Amino acid sequence: MRTNRWLLGLAMSVSVVALAACGSQGDEAKPKESSAAAEQSPGADSAQDQQGQQGKPNTKDIPKVVAEVNGEKILKDDFVPLFETQYQQMQMQAQQSGQPVDEKGLKKQTVENLVSTEVLVQEADKRNIDVSDKDIDKGLKESAKSGQMSEKDFLKAMKDQGMDEENVRSELKNQLKIEGLVEDEYGEFEVSGEEIGQAYEQAKSQQEQMAQQGGQGQQEMPPIEDMRPQLKEQVKNQKSQEATQKFAKKLRKQADVTIHL
């Protein structure tokens, strides 16, 4: 199950990868926008950004309905928890890099991610891709286990990120639907020995770079055979993510999307 990694990323305040790139669009796929932020002066944007840098991000200007996708509304209540979570992650990175968080850009990225999720979920519903409560329970347990946490501690970590249990289960259900949709569209992803070898060499290279940057001695890489199952899963995850992004982009072009942010 791939989606537990996405939830685990939220719980541990690391970068969100499962859907971050789903919102990237070409010029021909730009939605109609009714942006209150665009009407503000640069000074107002700067003041809002400075306010956000000091703690929680500015959400006062977020409209009640942030976007509409084929008539379905994406609400402020859907937007704010994810935006605040990603803001906290970006703020941690900003402290390391010394660069301020681009709050305006992050708002756009967050709403695009929500739109991409919505078009995928709508397509999954059209295809009657079902996710049971048992599937969600299993995903929740696997997410907690991956983070070496109890389910209770995992849900507490998620709540600290602004997502209560109901929201967590709802997000997990959507991600499982999307997982099923991608499998329905593309089938099972095969991984060749050559691809596993490339992933192994890439991991070795990354380990060498980290050792050099940290000024530490390089640890010996385990043999490829010992890592084969993890590498295979890694390549499958990458292929699934790429397919999800591709399919979301295709569905987005066909959808009636209006963004109010």
C-alpha positions in Angstrom: 0.0 0.0 0.0 1.7 3.2 -1.2 -0.5 5.8 0.4 0.6 5.2 4.0 3.9 6.9 3.1 2.0 10.0 2.2 0.2 10.1 5.5 3.3 9.2 7.3 5.0 12.2 5.7 2.4 14.5 7.1 2.7 12.9 10.6 6.4 13.4 10.7 6.4 16.9 9.1 8.4 15.9 6.0 7.9 16.8 2.4 4.6 15.5 0.8 5.4 13.5 -2.3 2.3 11.4 -3.3 0.2 14.4 -4.8 2.6 17.5 -4.7 3.3 17.3 -8.4 -0.2 16.5 -9.4 -1.1 20.1 -9.6 1.5 21.2 -12.1 -0.2 22.3 -15.3 0.7 23.5 -18.8 -0.5 26.8 -20.2 -3.4 25.1 -22.0 -4.8 23.7 -18.8 -5.0 26.9 -16.8 -8.2 27.2 -14.8 -10.4 30.2 -14.7 -9.4 32.3 -11.7 -11.2 34.7 -9.5 -8.3 35.7 -7.2 -8.8 38.2 -4.4 -5.0 38.1 -3.8 -4.3 39.3 -7.3 -6.3 42.5 -6.5 -4.2 43.3 -3.5 -1.2 45.6 -3.5 2.4 44.2 -3.3 2.6 45.8 0.1 -0.4 43.9 1.4 1.1 40.6 0.1 4.3 41.4 1.8 2.6 42.2 5.1 0.7 38.9 5.0 3.8 36.9 4.2 5.6 38.5 7.1 2.7 37.6 9.4 2.9 34.0 8.2 6.6 33.7 8.8 6.2 34.4 12.5 3.9 31.4 13.2 0.9 30.0 11.5 0.2 31.1 7.9 -2.3 33.7 7.0 -5.7 32.1 6.2 -8.0 35.1 6.8 -8.3 35.9 3.1 -9.2 32.2 2.1 -12.7 32.2 0.7 -15.3 29.7 2.0 -15.2 28.0 -1.4 -11.6 27.8 -2.7 -12.4 25.9 -5.9 -15.1 24.1 -7.9 -14.5 21.0 -9.9 -17.3 19.8 -12.2 -19.8 21.5 -9.8 -18.3 19.9 -6.7 -17.0 22.5 -4.1 -13.7 22.4 -2.4 -14.2 24.2 0.9 -11.9 26.3 3.1 -12.2 23.6 5.7 -10.7 21.2 3.2 -7.9 23.6 2.3 -6.7 25.0 5.6 -5.5 21.8 7.3 -3.4 20.7 4.3 -2.1 24.2 3.7 -1.1 24.7 7.3 0.6 21.3 7.3 2.6 22.0 4.2 3.4 25.5 5.5 5.0 23.9 8.6 7.1 21.6 6.5 8.2 24.5 4.3 9.0 26.6 7.3 11.3 23.9 8.6 13.1 23.9 5.3 13.2 27.7 5.3 15.0 27.7 8.6 17.7 25.5 7.1 18.0 27.4 3.8 17.5 30.9 5.1 14.9 31.5 2.4 11.4 32.7 3.4 8.3 30.6 2.7 6.5 31.6 -0.5 3.1 31.6 1.2 1.3 32.8 -1.9 2.9 30.1 -4.1 2.2 27.5 -1.5 -1.5 28.5 -1.4 -1.6 28.0 -5.2 0.2 24.6 -4.9 -2.2 23.4 -2.2 -5.4 24.3 -4.1 -4.0 22.7 -7.3 -3.2 19.5 -5.3 -6.8 19.5 -4.0 -8.2 20.0 -7.5 -6.0 17.2 -8.9 -7.2 14.9 -6.1 -10.8 15.8 -6.8 -10.7 15.0 -10.5 -9.0 11.7 -9.7 -11.6 10.8 -7.0 -14.5 11.8 -9.3 -13.1 9.5 -12.0 -12.7 6.7 -9.5 -16.3 7.1 -8.4 -17.4 6.9 -12.1 -15.7 3.6 -12.3 -17.2 2.4 -9.1 -13.9 1.9 -7.4 -14.8 1.1 -3.9 -12.8 1.4 -0.7 -14.2 -0.4 2.4 -13.8 0.6 6.1 -11.5 -2.5 6.4 -9.2 -1.1 3.7 -9.0 2.2 5.6 -8.4 0.4 8.9 -5.6 -1.6 7.3 -4.0 1.5 5.7 -4.2 3.4 9.0 -2.4 0.5 10.8 0.2 0.2 8.2 0.8 4.0 8.3 1.3 3.9 12.1 3.6 0.8 11.8 5.7 2.4 9.1 6.3 5.4 11.5 7.1 3.0 14.4 4.1 4.4 16.3 1.0 3.1 17.8 -2.2 3.9 15.9 -3.1 6.3 18.8 0.2 8.1 18.6 -0.1 8.3 14.8 -3.5 9.9 15.0 -2.2 12.3 17.6 0.7 13.3 15.4 -1.8 13.9 12.5 -4.0 16.0 14.8 -1.0 18.1 15.7 -0.7 18.7 11.9 -4.3 19.9 11.9 -6.0 16.7 10.7 -8.4 14.9 13.1 -9.2 11.2 12.7 -12.2 11.9 10.5 -10.0 13.9 8.1 -7.3 11.3 8.1 -9.7 8.5 7.2 -11.3 10.7 4.5 -7.9 11.5 3.0 -6.8 7.9 3.2 -10.0 6.7 1.5 -9.4 9.2 -1.3 -5.8 8.1 -1.8 -6.9 4.4 -1.8 -9.5 5.3 -4.5 -6.8 7.0 -6.5 -4.5 4.0 -6.1 -7.3 1.7 -7.4 -8.0 4.1 -10.2 -4.4 4.2 -11.4 -4.2 0.4 -11.3 -7.5 0.2 -13.2 -6.2 2.5 -15.9 -2.6 1.3 -16.2 -2.5 -2.2 -14.7 0.2 -3.6 -12.5 3.5 -1.9 -12.9 6.4 -4.2 -13.8 9.9 -3.7 -12.6 12.9 -5.0 -14.6 16.2 -6.1 -13.2 17.9 -3.2 -15.0 15.6 -0.7 -13.3 16.4 -2.3 -9.9 20.1 -2.0 -10.7 19.7 1.7 -11.7 17.9 2.4 -8.4 20.7 0.7 -6.5 23.4 2.8 -8.2 21.4 5.9 -7.5 21.1 5.0 -3.8 24.8 4.4 -3.6 25.5 7.8 -5.2 23.1 9.5 -2.8 24.8 7.8 0.2 28.2 9.0 -1.1 27.0 12.5 -1.4 25.5 12.6 2.0 28.8 11.2 3.5 30.8 13.9 1.8 28.4 16.7 2.9 28.4 15.4 6.4 32.1 15.0 6.6 31.7 11.4 7.8 33.1 8.2 6.6 31.0 6.4 4.0 29.1 3.3 5.3 29.3 0.2 3.2 26.2 -0.3 1.0 24.3 -3.6 1.6 24.5 -6.0 -1.4 21.9 -5.4 -4.1 20.3 -8.8 -3.4 19.6 -7.7 0.2 17.9 -4.5 -1.0 16.1 -6.0 -4.0 12.6 -6.1 -2.4 12.8 -2.4 -1.2 14.3 -1.3 -4.5 11.5 -3.0 -6.4 8.9 -1.3 -4.3 10.6 2.0 -4.7 10.6 1.8 -8.5 6.9 0.7 -8.5 6.0 3.7 -6.3 7.9 6.0 -8.7 6.1 4.6 -11.7 2.7 4.9 -9.9 3.4 8.5 -8.9 4.4 9.4 -12.5 1.2 7.7 -13.8 -0.9 9.5 -11.3 0.5 12.8 -12.3 0.0 12.1 -16.0 -3.6 10.9 -15.5 -4.5 13.8 -13.2 -3.2 16.2 -15.9 -5.3 14.5 -18.5 -8.5 14.6 -16.4 -7.8 18.2 -15.4 -7.9 19.3 -19.0 -11.3 17.7 -19.5 -12.7 19.1 -16.2 -14.7 22.3 -15.5 -12.5 23.9 -12.9 -12.9 27.3 -11.3 -10.4 28.5 -8.6 -11.5 31.3 -6.3 -8.2 31.7 -4.4 
